[in-house]
């Protein structure tokens, strides 16, 4: 090694540290690099999200890398077109209003829920409905709406709201998790790839307030179809949690799926 030029030595050392890299996307898809990649070539295939850094690689007893471990998520460079993203034509049609009605609201009409100021509710939106509604809202404000890459994803948005009592002392329920189930036993379970809390504040005439949160979640349509395929009669479930408590489980019936145009 000492007789080699610095460039040749660096190339050999880089090859010795090379490893096959496994990447998991937000929708759960896992792909590997199909071959070893050395540290010096890593930037040719991957880039870090803004503000993230790679931690030093753990060394094995022989000095070779024990495994490629990072405390951060390595973000693959975006693809120009993906099966998990709406096509340009589909986006254009949605922005013009096509598919705006592809959403459905389901309420808990139980006796106790009906006594409150807000009944537990989930609202499901297909991606074209989200695009159409946001474009319409932007137009009314005389601003331009430019869909983000996330807006174009083939995903099902579910917004879950909890119970709110008629009085402040009765309080309200914060939603912390939403999950898809094939059946009550949870034979097939799919988690959201994105969850975003939405603040809710209830105030009475005396100024007292009660604070809780709704939850906006995103599920890949691939996961939705997997759950539906395993569900009896194709009617899957949406389970809503407040902490560790399952506050309500909703059945997504065929009539709901038809309204969503969930093929």
ABEGO torsion letter per residue (X at the ends): XAABBAAAAAAAAAAAABBBBBBBBAAGBBBBAGEBBBAAAAAAABBBBBGBBBBBBBBBAAGBBABBBBABBBBBBBBABBAABBBAAAAAAAAAGBGAABBBBBBBABAAAAABABBBBBBBBBAAAAAAAAAAAAAAAGBBBBBBAAAABBBBBBBBBBBBBABAAAEBBBBABBBBBABAAGABBBBBABBBBBBBBBBBAAGBBBBBBBBBBBBBAAAAAAAAAABBGGBBBBBBBBEABBABBBBBBAAAAAAAGBX
